[in-house]
Amino acid sequence: MRTWKIGGTALAALLLSTAAAQPWSAEQDHGDMMKQLGIEQLRPGANGDPAAPNAANYDPAKANPYPIWPELLKMADGRAVIDAEMWRRERRPELLALFEREIYGRVPDKVPPVIWRIDAADREFIAGRPVIAQQLVGHIHDSNAPSIVVDIRATLVLPAGARHQVPLLIMFAPARYPSPSQPNAVEAGRFDQAMKAMLVAQDPSFEAVFAKHPGFEFVKPGGFVTPPPEDDRITKLVADGWGVALLDTSTIQADDGAGLREGIIGLVNKGAPRTPDQWGALRAWGWGASRLLDYLGTRPEIDAAHVGVEGVSRWGKAALVAAAFDERFALVLIGSSGEGGVKPHRRNFGEQVENLTSAGEYHWMAGNFLKYGTEKGRLGRRTAADLPVDAHQLLALVAPRLAFISYGAPEAGDASWLDQQGSYMAAIAAGPAWTLLGAHDLGRGSDYQHAILPPPETDLLEGELAWRQHRGGHTDAPNISAFLSWADRKIGHRSSN
């Protein structure tokens, strides 16, 4: 009988790669995390159906079961934060550690480096201006997990021949060419003839069809003016003299629990499940934005001191997380972020903590966050009131840098589920961090308990902390002009318009 010997490290790698190859659902991963935390039962999240037994609350009278939020300028040991130095030296690190451990997760110590390359480039025209759009790939490799491949994809759009460095906004979005160049008449003719020849080769009867319709073209030459970007925000940014980087979060980490053993989280864990303190998708997406910022800092065309990050909905949450944890981001545009973003966890209005601890959304958060949706378990019943921190403190971690909070109107599609009123209260509660650090808040005081949401299109844009609710739906596009005017003024950028 022949025997084989294998070293412990090699055996462990083999077992992990085999485990990673097995199907693993979000429900299985969710259950595994509950088991690690000793959770027997989680409460169901709020239901958007008004007829459901656990329908979301939209009654303002019931919205504040926990009206007193954790104090922003008081240390865990009870000491008051008295000046900017104490904030930077003690309070900010304390808050970061709590958010990292309990809510968004810890980035492991040994994450492999990201090696960036330019895969392709396209010369385009946007807002009547020539730009160069480059497809970037950030490759991450770990020889101990060779079956997990991570290639972060981004599209970088910069003015062609700019005489000065340009500010830039990283936008969480699919990494497509915004306004692709079109084939000329000769190129289009070649494409057309090749497609017709291929079809005739497969089915000779097509030859008669094409002869009957000699003017028919599969591919038409591009016009003198290329189609504008589908996303008008890109057009406005380019017209104002900004660069844009479209960062595809799906290439960093999948937006589902089944993908936690793949992507950057899976790569670092070598295909094994997370531990409770490790990062979720929001933190991973924010980490990806920071790695792109590393690369942008090497490009001489970019004003690396004025790079911002933007996102809407779940990407709005990620943009806030990115800016809170990485002080190199000069500004952040937080669009309709809701629960897990600017909305306070302690508010009983719309989406709740229990929605984020469910199998459909838990992957955004650290495993430890599940504790706060627990009805029965080893640690007992816990609720949002047991969280050591809340959203206003996350927002305050951006201070004294630039933060623009954007929401739309519920009647236009930016659902009340997001809790615009609660988010405004959080912005008021976060304001003292800006004033402590010598900057300006919304200019509406700091009494969050009695703060009343201003009417849509009220511009609170004088401070480094800004708020504007537009009349549109679940997007920040109607606020992009106001954002650019505010940001240009604050960073001293002269618009190209």
ABEGO torsion letter per residue (X at the ends): XBBBBBBAAAAAAAAAAAAAABBBBAAAAAAAAAAAAGBABBBBBBBABAABAABBBABAAAABABABBBBAABBAAGBBBABAAAAAAAAAAAAAAAAAAAAAEBBBABBBBBBBBBABBBBBBBGGBBBBBBBBBBBBBBAABAABBBBBBBBBBBBBGBABBBBBBBBBBBBBBABBBBBBAAAAAAAAAAAAAAAAAABAAAAAAAAABAABBABBBBBABBBBBABAAAAAAAAAGBBBBBBBAAAABBBBAAAAABEAAAAAAGGBBBBAABBBAAAAAAAAAAAAAAAAAABAABBAABBBBBBBEAAAAAAAAAAAABAABABBBBBGAEBGBABBAABBBEBBAAAAABAAAAAABBAAAAAAABABEAAEBBBAAABABBAAAAAAAAOABBBBBBBBBAAAGBBAAAGAAAAAAAAAAAAAAAAAAGBBBAGAEABAAABBBBBBGBBBAABABBBBBBABBBBAAAAAAAAAAAAAAAAGBBBAX
